[in-house]
């Protein structure tokens, strides 16, 4: 994705807060299903802020309404990053950290990438993080529609549930390094 098409951090944050408030308020108003369905529809259409907001609710859950689901959270958070949401990329940075370190430590690779990919010191981390998220999504081969189905049972973090994401990150790292080295 071209950096010019990213959703800037402050814009993404403001829209995220607004969407989150709509969903939280919908619980009190009794129309959660409609509001959350609309948010999921926007996410399925590629709205990276909606994807980030869906990730938030699958991470936190909503008491007696929506159970936390780690796999759903990770999928939507990574997809929001892949679609250029800087606020989402900021939140997923810890997960991406090992791959980012490997890339950034190779100063020759970074210098080459900055020349060829029109990156500079101010956006390189976001661009590389975005590339990693795109590669992860490519390697996961998940259908987004499967990741909006509300489940009755919580699905919390475990190393077993995280393994597909780590494997996709490791495979994606190779793709990104090869791309940047071209």
GROMACS elastic network, one bead per residue, 0.5 to 0.9 nm:
[ bonds ]
;  ai    aj funct       b0    kb
    1     4     6  0.84421   500
    1     5     6  0.70350   500
    1     6     6  0.77999   500
    1    82     6  0.81179   500
    1    83     6  0.75425   500
    1    84     6  0.71596   500
    1   127     6  0.80901   500
    1   130     6  0.76051   500
    1   131     6  0.76275   500
    1   134     6  0.86495   500
    2     5     6  0.55798   500
    2     6     6  0.72355   500
    2    84     6  0.86275   500
    2   117     6  0.87177   500
    2   118     6  0.89843   500
    2   127     6  0.81647   500
    3     6     6  0.53083   500
    3     7     6  0.89032   500
    3    84     6  0.76487   500
    3   118     6  0.86503   500
    3   119     6  0.82585   500
    3   123     6  0.77985   500
    3   126     6  0.82500   500
    3   127     6  0.64987   500
    4     7     6  0.85502   500
    5     8     6  0.88507   500
    5    83     6  0.89459   500
    5    84     6  0.70835   500
    6     9     6  0.88066   500
    6    83     6  0.74482   500
    6    85     6  0.59636   500
    6    86     6  0.69239   500
    7    10     6  0.84721   500
    7    11     6  0.66688   500
    7    12     6  0.59476   500
    7    48     6  0.78994   500
    7    49     6  0.82314   500
    7    83     6  0.85069   500
    7    84     6  0.58800   500
    7    86     6  0.60864   500
    7    87     6  0.81880   500
    8    11     6  0.54572   500
    8    12     6  0.60277   500
    8    13     6  0.85071   500
    8    84     6  0.83100   500
    8    85     6  0.67334   500
    8    86     6  0.55687   500
    8    87     6  0.74359   500
    9    12     6  0.51492   500
    9    13     6  0.59876   500
    9    14     6  0.86401   500
    9    85     6  0.69893   500
    9    88     6  0.82606   500
    9    89     6  0.89080   500
    9    90     6  0.83991   500
   10    13     6  0.50481   500
   10    14     6  0.61901   500
   10    15     6  0.86425   500
   10    86     6  0.84096   500
   10    87     6  0.74970   500
   11    14     6  0.52978   500
   11    15     6  0.62737   500
   11    16     6  0.84748   500
   11    87     6  0.86529   500
   12    15     6  0.52710   500
   12    16     6  0.59087   500
   12    17     6  0.85964   500
   12    48     6  0.83880   500
   12    49     6  0.59738   500
   12    85     6  0.65554   500
   12    86     6  0.70980   500
   12    87     6  0.59565   500
   12    88     6  0.82271   500
   13    17     6  0.61442   500
   13    18     6  0.86150   500
   13    49     6  0.81635   500
   13    86     6  0.87825   500
   13    87     6  0.61129   500
   13    88     6  0.88109   500
   14    17     6  0.52849   500
   14    18     6  0.63409   500
   14    19     6  0.87532   500
   15    18     6  0.50885   500
   15    19     6  0.61544   500
   15    20     6  0.85237   500
   15    49     6  0.68498   500
   15    50     6  0.86442   500
   16    19     6  0.51413   500
   16    20     6  0.59811   500
   16    21     6  0.84978   500
   16    49     6  0.59122   500
   16    50     6  0.72713   500
   16    52     6  0.73626   500
   16    53     6  0.60615   500
   16    87     6  0.89001   500
   17    20     6  0.51095   500
   17    21     6  0.61209   500
   17    22     6  0.86808   500
   17    53     6  0.84834   500
   18    21     6  0.52206   500
   18    22     6  0.63727   500
   18    23     6  0.89011   500
   19    22     6  0.51058   500
   19    23     6  0.64143   500
   19    24     6  0.87164   500
   19    39     6  0.79494   500
   19    49     6  0.85026   500
   19    50     6  0.74900   500
   19    53     6  0.69544   500
   20    23     6  0.52268   500
   20    24     6  0.61688   500
   20    25     6  0.85047   500
   20    53     6  0.63742   500
   20    54     6  0.88501   500
   20    56     6  0.83922   500
   20    57     6  0.83695   500
   21    24     6  0.50434   500
   21    25     6  0.58686   500
   21    26     6  0.83368   500
   22    25     6  0.51622   500
   22    26     6  0.60478   500
   22    27     6  0.89507   500
   22    35     6  0.74413   500
   22    36     6  0.89848   500
   23    26     6  0.50160   500
   23    27     6  0.67945   500
   23    31     6  0.88606   500
   23    32     6  0.64593   500
   23    35     6  0.61131   500
   23    36     6  0.63195   500
   23    39     6  0.84045   500
   24    27     6  0.55083   500
   24    28     6  0.72842   500
   24    32     6  0.79499   500
   24    62     6  0.85198   500
   25    28     6  0.53517   500
   25    29     6  0.63432   500
   25    30     6  0.86817   500
   25    31     6  0.88182   500
   25    32     6  0.81616   500
   26    30     6  0.58354   500
   26    31     6  0.51062   500
   26    33     6  0.83043   500
   26    34     6  0.85042   500
   26    35     6  0.66189   500
   26    36     6  0.84625   500
   27    30     6  0.52529   500
   27    31     6  0.63894   500
   27    32     6  0.50453   500
   27    33     6  0.86813   500
   27    62     6  0.87115   500
   27    65     6  0.85198   500
   28    31     6  0.79681   500
   28    32     6  0.82151   500
   29    32     6  0.75862   500
   30    33     6  0.82355   500
   31    34     6  0.55863   500
   31    35     6  0.63852   500
   31    36     6  0.86183   500
   32    35     6  0.51925   500
   32    36     6  0.58019   500
   32    37     6  0.81760   500
   32    65     6  0.85541   500
   33    36     6  0.53406   500
   33    37     6  0.58672   500
   33    38     6  0.85362   500
   34    37     6  0.51085   500
   34    38     6  0.62086   500
   34    39     6  0.86878   500
   35    38     6  0.51644   500
   35    39     6  0.62774   500
   35    40     6  0.86921   500
   36    40     6  0.61153   500
   36    41     6  0.85203   500
   36    54     6  0.81802   500
   37    40     6  0.50480   500
   37    41     6  0.60959   500
   37    42     6  0.86557   500
   37   148     6  0.86438   500
   38    42     6  0.62683   500
   38    43     6  0.86009   500
   39    42     6  0.51535   500
   39    43     6  0.62386   500
   39    44     6  0.86818   500
   39    50     6  0.59056   500
   39    51     6  0.81498   500
   39    53     6  0.79578   500
   39    54     6  0.71005   500
   40    44     6  0.60643   500
   40    45     6  0.85576   500
   40    50     6  0.70755   500
   40    51     6  0.74876   500
   40    54     6  0.66252   500
   40   148     6  0.66116   500
   41    44     6  0.50424   500
   41    45     6  0.62895   500
   41    46     6  0.88916   500
   41    50     6  0.86416   500
   42    45     6  0.50715   500
   42    46     6  0.66185   500
   42    47     6  0.55930   500
   42    48     6  0.86323   500
   42    49     6  0.89128   500
   42    50     6  0.59970   500
   42    51     6  0.77501   500
   43    46     6  0.52132   500
   43    47     6  0.50211   500
   43    48     6  0.66184   500
   43    49     6  0.76640   500
   43    52     6  0.82382   500
   43    53     6  0.85984   500
   43    54     6  0.73848   500
   43    76     6  0.84571   500
   43    80     6  0.86759   500
   43   144     6  0.89313   500
   44    47     6  0.73562   500
   44    50     6  0.86357   500
   44    51     6  0.77148   500
   44   144     6  0.67265   500
   44   145     6  0.71612   500
   44   148     6  0.87931   500
   45    48     6  0.89844   500
   46    49     6  0.87733   500
   46    50     6  0.80510   500
   46    51     6  0.73941   500
   46    79     6  0.87920   500
   46    80     6  0.82953   500
   46    83     6  0.73858   500
   47    50     6  0.53144   500
   47    51     6  0.62411   500
   47    52     6  0.87728   500
   47    80     6  0.79486   500
   47    83     6  0.80273   500
   48    52     6  0.61881   500
   48    53     6  0.86269   500
   48    76     6  0.89556   500
   48    79     6  0.75123   500
   48    81     6  0.74894   500
   48    82     6  0.84190   500
   48    83     6  0.57021   500
   48    84     6  0.70490   500
   48    85     6  0.57647   500
   48    88     6  0.83319   500
   49    53     6  0.61844   500
   49    54     6  0.85939   500
   49    80     6  0.67856   500
   49    85     6  0.66636   500
   49    87     6  0.85342   500
   49    88     6  0.79635   500
   50    54     6  0.60724   500
   50    55     6  0.84696   500
   50    80     6  0.80950   500
   51    54     6  0.51377   500
   51    55     6  0.61754   500
   51    56     6  0.86650   500
   51    76     6  0.54420   500
   51    77     6  0.67895   500
   51    78     6  0.89463   500
   51    79     6  0.69745   500
   51    80     6  0.52782   500
   51    88     6  0.88977   500
   52    55     6  0.50021   500
   52    56     6  0.62528   500
   52    57     6  0.89229   500
   52    73     6  0.88129   500
   52    76     6  0.63045   500
   52    77     6  0.54795   500
   52    78     6  0.85564   500
   52    79     6  0.81324   500
   52    80     6  0.54642   500
   52    81     6  0.82280   500
   52    85     6  0.80180   500
   52    87     6  0.83450   500
   52    88     6  0.60099   500
   53    57     6  0.64756   500
   53    58     6  0.87336   500
   53    76     6  0.85066   500
   53    77     6  0.85141   500
   54    57     6  0.53018   500
   54    58     6  0.62897   500
   54    59     6  0.85665   500
   54    72     6  0.86780   500
   54    73     6  0.75352   500
   54    76     6  0.66859   500
   54    77     6  0.82232   500
   54   148     6  0.83307   500
   55    58     6  0.51649   500
   55    59     6  0.60452   500
   55    60     6  0.86280   500
   55    72     6  0.68488   500
   55    74     6  0.69453   500
   55    75     6  0.75933   500
   55    77     6  0.52983   500
   55    78     6  0.88671   500
   55    80     6  0.85625   500
   56    59     6  0.50570   500
   56    60     6  0.61263   500
   56    61     6  0.80142   500
   56    73     6  0.67546   500
   56    76     6  0.86158   500
   56    77     6  0.79108   500
   57    60     6  0.51257   500
   57    61     6  0.50853   500
   57    62     6  0.70792   500
   57    66     6  0.77677   500
   57    67     6  0.86852   500
   57    68     6  0.73066   500
   57    69     6  0.88552   500
   57    73     6  0.76963   500
   58    61     6  0.52955   500
   58    62     6  0.85188   500
   58    66     6  0.74676   500
   58    67     6  0.70094   500
   58    69     6  0.52103   500
   58    70     6  0.69912   500
   58    71     6  0.85950   500
   58    72     6  0.61600   500
   58    74     6  0.87731   500
   58    76     6  0.87301   500
   59    67     6  0.85948   500
   59    68     6  0.52240   500
   59    69     6  0.61273   500
   59    70     6  0.62097   500
   59    71     6  0.89928   500
   59    72     6  0.78993   500
   59    73     6  0.51500   500
   59    74     6  0.82000   500
   59   156     6  0.86480   500
   60    66     6  0.87605   500
   60    67     6  0.79362   500
   60    68     6  0.55819   500
   60    69     6  0.83512   500
   60    73     6  0.88258   500
   61    64     6  0.87344   500
   61    65     6  0.76784   500
   61    66     6  0.50199   500
   61    69     6  0.76536   500
   61   154     6  0.85706   500
   62    65     6  0.53931   500
   62    67     6  0.64725   500
   62    68     6  0.77236   500
   63    66     6  0.65410   500
   63    67     6  0.73489   500
   64    67     6  0.75414   500
   65   152     6  0.86066   500
   66    69     6  0.88701   500
   66   150     6  0.67259   500
   66   151     6  0.74579   500
   66   152     6  0.74744   500
   66   154     6  0.85031   500
   67   150     6  0.76495   500
   67   151     6  0.66887   500
   67   152     6  0.63671   500
   67   153     6  0.62866   500
   67   155     6  0.75963   500
   68    72     6  0.84870   500
   68    73     6  0.80062   500
   68   151     6  0.88344   500
   68   153     6  0.82401   500
   68   154     6  0.51432   500
   68   155     6  0.60910   500
   68   156     6  0.66593   500
   69    72     6  0.54148   500
   69    73     6  0.60928   500
   69    74     6  0.87253   500
   69   150     6  0.89918   500
   69   151     6  0.81438   500
   69   153     6  0.83744   500
   69   154     6  0.56814   500
   69   156     6  0.58943   500
   69   157     6  0.81201   500
   70    73     6  0.50156   500
   70    74     6  0.61453   500
   70    75     6  0.85522   500
   70   154     6  0.84011   500
   70   155     6  0.56881   500
   70   156     6  0.52090   500
   70   157     6  0.54592   500
   70   158     6  0.84486   500
   70   161     6  0.75408   500
   70   162     6  0.82294   500
   71    74     6  0.52488   500
   71    75     6  0.61131   500
   71    76     6  0.86605   500
   71   147     6  0.82623   500
   71   155     6  0.75024   500
   71   156     6  0.82544   500
   71   157     6  0.80016   500
   71   161     6  0.66862   500
   71   162     6  0.75230   500
   71   165     6  0.87373   500
   72    75     6  0.51921   500
   72    76     6  0.62044   500
   72    77     6  0.84612   500
   72   146     6  0.88899   500
   72   147     6  0.54900   500
   72   148     6  0.75307   500
   72   155     6  0.89403   500
   73    76     6  0.54630   500
   73    77     6  0.60131   500
   73    78     6  0.85188   500
   73   147     6  0.87523   500
   74    77     6  0.51108   500
   74    78     6  0.59663   500
   74    79     6  0.83470   500
   74    92     6  0.86306   500
   74   162     6  0.85718   500
   74   165     6  0.78421   500
   75    78     6  0.53610   500
   75    79     6  0.60472   500
   75    80     6  0.86225   500
   75   137     6  0.79333   500
   75   140     6  0.89090   500
   75   142     6  0.83912   500
   75   144     6  0.82068   500
   75   147     6  0.75798   500
   75   165     6  0.83713   500
   76    80     6  0.60408   500
   76    81     6  0.85713   500
   76   144     6  0.82680   500
   76   147     6  0.78946   500
   77    80     6  0.52024   500
   77    81     6  0.63958   500
   77    82     6  0.87012   500
   77    88     6  0.62676   500
   77    89     6  0.80484   500
   77    91     6  0.80471   500
   77    92     6  0.69039   500
   78    81     6  0.50225   500
   78    82     6  0.60977   500
   78    83     6  0.86073   500
   78    88     6  0.77159   500
   78    89     6  0.77845   500
   78    92     6  0.70205   500
   78   130     6  0.88682   500
   78   133     6  0.55354   500
   78   134     6  0.79920   500
   78   136     6  0.76706   500
   78   137     6  0.72683   500
   79    83     6  0.61524   500
   79    84     6  0.87811   500
   79    88     6  0.89122   500
   79   133     6  0.67873   500
   79   134     6  0.73986   500
   79   136     6  0.87317   500
   79   137     6  0.66641   500
   80    83     6  0.50895   500
   80    84     6  0.66023   500
   80    85     6  0.56679   500
   80    86     6  0.86625   500
   80    87     6  0.89196   500
   80    88     6  0.59720   500
   80    89     6  0.75949   500
   80   133     6  0.84693   500
   81    84     6  0.52064   500
   81    85     6  0.51899   500
   81    86     6  0.68614   500
   81    87     6  0.81234   500
   81    88     6  0.53520   500
   81    90     6  0.85162   500
   81    91     6  0.89616   500
   81    92     6  0.76777   500
   81   129     6  0.75451   500
   81   130     6  0.56487   500
   81   131     6  0.88027   500
   81   132     6  0.88441   500
   81   133     6  0.58668   500
   81   134     6  0.77339   500
   82    85     6  0.75152   500
   82    89     6  0.82295   500
   82   129     6  0.81759   500
   82   130     6  0.50593   500
   82   131     6  0.68610   500
   82   132     6  0.76403   500
   82   135     6  0.81485   500
   82   136     6  0.84818   500
   82   137     6  0.75046   500
   83   130     6  0.74248   500
   83   133     6  0.84167   500
   83   134     6  0.76692   500
   84    87     6  0.89282   500
   84    88     6  0.82170   500
   84    89     6  0.76749   500
   84   126     6  0.83333   500
   84   127     6  0.83744   500
   84   130     6  0.61654   500
   85    88     6  0.53069   500
   85    89     6  0.62112   500
   85    90     6  0.87114   500
   85   130     6  0.84468   500
   86    90     6  0.61130   500
   86    91     6  0.86870   500
   86   126     6  0.68163   500
   86   130     6  0.85875   500
   87    90     6  0.51079   500
   87    91     6  0.64963   500
   87    92     6  0.89291   500
   88    91     6  0.50766   500
   88    92     6  0.63011   500
   88    93     6  0.86108   500
   89    92     6  0.51748   500
   89    93     6  0.59945   500
   89   126     6  0.69637   500
   89   129     6  0.66592   500
   89   130     6  0.70702   500
   89   133     6  0.84863   500
   90    93     6  0.53087   500
   90    94     6  0.83204   500
   90   126     6  0.82254   500
   90   129     6  0.89268   500
   91    94     6  0.72597   500
   91    95     6  0.86774   500
   92    95     6  0.55057   500
   92    96     6  0.64554   500
   92    97     6  0.86795   500
   92   129     6  0.87468   500
   93    97     6  0.57458   500
   93   100     6  0.84897   500
   93   129     6  0.74275   500
   94    97     6  0.50350   500
   94    98     6  0.81951   500
   95    98     6  0.74921   500
   95    99     6  0.86919   500
   95   166     6  0.84761   500
   95   169     6  0.89657   500
   96    99     6  0.56186   500
   96   100     6  0.60650   500
   96   101     6  0.86690   500
   96   129     6  0.71272   500
   96   132     6  0.76364   500
   96   133     6  0.83688   500
   96   169     6  0.75538   500
   97   101     6  0.60147   500
   97   102     6  0.86367   500
   98   101     6  0.52125   500
   98   102     6  0.64299   500
   98   103     6  0.88954   500
   99   102     6  0.51840   500
   99   103     6  0.64151   500
   99   104     6  0.86737   500
   99   129     6  0.89657   500
   99   132     6  0.80821   500
   99   169     6  0.74723   500
   99   170     6  0.73930   500
   99   173     6  0.61499   500
  100   103     6  0.52063   500
  100   104     6  0.59904   500
  100   105     6  0.84049   500
  100   125     6  0.79434   500
  100   128     6  0.74641   500
  100   129     6  0.71797   500
  100   132     6  0.84610   500
  100   173     6  0.85604   500
  101   104     6  0.51337   500
  101   105     6  0.58472   500
  101   106     6  0.86692   500
  102   105     6  0.54129   500
  102   106     6  0.68175   500
  102   173     6  0.87268   500
  103   106     6  0.55461   500
  103   107     6  0.80655   500
  103   109     6  0.72479   500
  103   110     6  0.70908   500
  103   128     6  0.84922   500
  103   173     6  0.83387   500
  103   176     6  0.88028   500
  103   177     6  0.69650   500
  104   107     6  0.63503   500
  104   109     6  0.79352   500
  104   110     6  0.63177   500
  104   125     6  0.86919   500
  105   108     6  0.88089   500
  105   109     6  0.86396   500
  105   110     6  0.82802   500
  106   109     6  0.53349   500
  106   110     6  0.63466   500
  106   111     6  0.87076   500
  107   110     6  0.50436   500
  107   111     6  0.60058   500
  107   112     6  0.85054   500
  108   111     6  0.51014   500
  108   112     6  0.61250   500
  108   113     6  0.84971   500
  108   181     6  0.89223   500
  109   112     6  0.51605   500
  109   113     6  0.60421   500
  109   114     6  0.85379   500
  109   177     6  0.78163   500
  109   180     6  0.66891   500
  109   181     6  0.59163   500
  110   114     6  0.59797   500
  110   115     6  0.86073   500
  110   124     6  0.85505   500
  110   180     6  0.76928   500
  110   181     6  0.85682   500
  111   114     6  0.51571   500
  111   115     6  0.64240   500
  111   116     6  0.88069   500
  112   115     6  0.52999   500
  112   116     6  0.62759   500
  112   117     6  0.83576   500
  112   180     6  0.71809   500
  112   181     6  0.68121   500
  112   182     6  0.83017   500
  113   116     6  0.51370   500
  113   117     6  0.54292   500
  113   118     6  0.77192   500
  113   119     6  0.72024   500
  113   124     6  0.89393   500
  113   179     6  0.86328   500
  113   180     6  0.50899   500
  113   181     6  0.68359   500
  113   182     6  0.82696   500
  114   117     6  0.54360   500
  114   118     6  0.55641   500
  114   120     6  0.59489   500
  114   121     6  0.84054   500
  114   124     6  0.73897   500
  114   180     6  0.87591   500
  115   118     6  0.57864   500
  115   119     6  0.69404   500
  115   120     6  0.84288   500
  116   119     6  0.78361   500
  116   180     6  0.80322   500
  116   182     6  0.85135   500
  117   120     6  0.89996   500
  117   127     6  0.88664   500
  117   180     6  0.79034   500
  118   124     6  0.89529   500
  119   122     6  0.79100   500
  119   123     6  0.60854   500
  119   124     6  0.52989   500
  119   127     6  0.73392   500
  120   123     6  0.56452   500
  120   124     6  0.55874   500
  121   124     6  0.55281   500
  121   125     6  0.78791   500
  122   125     6  0.77558   500
  122   126     6  0.85561   500
  123   126     6  0.53682   500
  123   127     6  0.61413   500
  123   128     6  0.86401   500
  124   127     6  0.51214   500
  124   128     6  0.60223   500
  124   129     6  0.83460   500
  125   128     6  0.52931   500
  125   129     6  0.59316   500
  125   130     6  0.84219   500
  126   129     6  0.50718   500
  126   130     6  0.59859   500
  126   131     6  0.85759   500
  127   130     6  0.50624   500
  127   131     6  0.62251   500
  127   132     6  0.87088   500
  128   132     6  0.62294   500
  128   133     6  0.86618   500
  128   176     6  0.80146   500
  129   132     6  0.50936   500
  129   133     6  0.62393   500
  129   134     6  0.86432   500
  130   133     6  0.50929   500
  130   134     6  0.61602   500
  130   135     6  0.86096   500
  131   134     6  0.50741   500
  131   135     6  0.61769   500
  131   136     6  0.86087   500
  131   172     6  0.85264   500
  131   173     6  0.89451   500
  131   176     6  0.65238   500
  132   135     6  0.50710   500
  132   136     6  0.61267   500
  132   137     6  0.86825   500
  132   169     6  0.69951   500
  132   172     6  0.60389   500
  132   173     6  0.63997   500
  132   175     6  0.85098   500
  132   176     6  0.64811   500
  133   136     6  0.50106   500
  133   137     6  0.62340   500
  133   138     6  0.85967   500
  133   169     6  0.78579   500
  133   172     6  0.80426   500
  134   137     6  0.52569   500
  134   138     6  0.62710   500
  134   139     6  0.87904   500
  134   172     6  0.81211   500
  135   139     6  0.62439   500
  135   140     6  0.86535   500
  135   168     6  0.75961   500
  135   169     6  0.74016   500
  135   171     6  0.78783   500
  135   173     6  0.75501   500
  135   175     6  0.69916   500
  135   176     6  0.71994   500
  136   139     6  0.51448   500
  136   140     6  0.61004   500
  136   141     6  0.89235   500
  136   165     6  0.72388   500
  136   166     6  0.87549   500
  136   167     6  0.85894   500
  136   169     6  0.52874   500
  136   170     6  0.83728   500
  136   171     6  0.75954   500
  136   172     6  0.53962   500
  136   173     6  0.84401   500
  137   140     6  0.51457   500
  137   141     6  0.66132   500
  137   142     6  0.75303   500
  137   168     6  0.76675   500
  137   169     6  0.89671   500
  137   172     6  0.86793   500
  138   141     6  0.58813   500
  138   142     6  0.84947   500
  138   168     6  0.82397   500
  138   172     6  0.80515   500
  139   142     6  0.85532   500
  139   167     6  0.85861   500
  139   168     6  0.53333   500
  139   169     6  0.82044   500
  139   171     6  0.72291   500
  139   172     6  0.69402   500
  140   164     6  0.72638   500
  140   165     6  0.74124   500
  140   167     6  0.88336   500
  140   168     6  0.60765   500
  142   145     6  0.87073   500
  142   146     6  0.77390   500
  142   147     6  0.83969   500
  143   146     6  0.56692   500
  143   147     6  0.72618   500
  144   147     6  0.51873   500
  144   148     6  0.71932   500
  145   148     6  0.58567   500
  145   149     6  0.75533   500
  146   149     6  0.60976   500
  147   150     6  0.83098   500
  151   154     6  0.72934   500
  151   155     6  0.88099   500
  155   158     6  0.88017   500
  155   161     6  0.87693   500
  156   161     6  0.83742   500
  157   160     6  0.83085   500
  157   161     6  0.64302   500
  157   162     6  0.69885   500
  158   161     6  0.51979   500
  158   162     6  0.61812   500
  158   163     6  0.86159   500
  159   163     6  0.59835   500
  160   163     6  0.52731   500
  160   164     6  0.79971   500
  161   164     6  0.68932   500
  161   165     6  0.80989   500
  162   165     6  0.54572   500
  162   166     6  0.63230   500
  162   167     6  0.87157   500
  163   166     6  0.50854   500
  163   167     6  0.59787   500
  163   168     6  0.84362   500
  164   167     6  0.51033   500
  164   168     6  0.60389   500
  164   169     6  0.85135   500
  165   168     6  0.50503   500
  165   169     6  0.60673   500
  165   170     6  0.86225   500
  166   170     6  0.61640   500
  166   171     6  0.86059   500
  167   170     6  0.51431   500
  167   171     6  0.62078   500
  167   172     6  0.84013   500
  168   171     6  0.51146   500
  168   172     6  0.58118   500
  168   173     6  0.83837   500
  169   173     6  0.59349   500
  169   174     6  0.87933   500
  170   173     6  0.51124   500
  170   174     6  0.67931   500
  171   174     6  0.54691   500
  171   175     6  0.67185   500
  171   176     6  0.89696   500
  172   176     6  0.61210   500
  172   177     6  0.85351   500
  173   176     6  0.51241   500
  173   177     6  0.60521   500
  173   178     6  0.84734   500
  174   177     6  0.52343   500
  174   178     6  0.61051   500
  174   179     6  0.85380   500
  175   178     6  0.51862   500
  175   179     6  0.61016   500
  175   180     6  0.86078   500
  176   180     6  0.60231   500
  176   181     6  0.84250   500
  177   180     6  0.51185   500
  177   181     6  0.59888   500
  177   182     6  0.87533   500
  178   181     6  0.51230   500
  178   182     6  0.64796   500
  179   182     6  0.54880   500
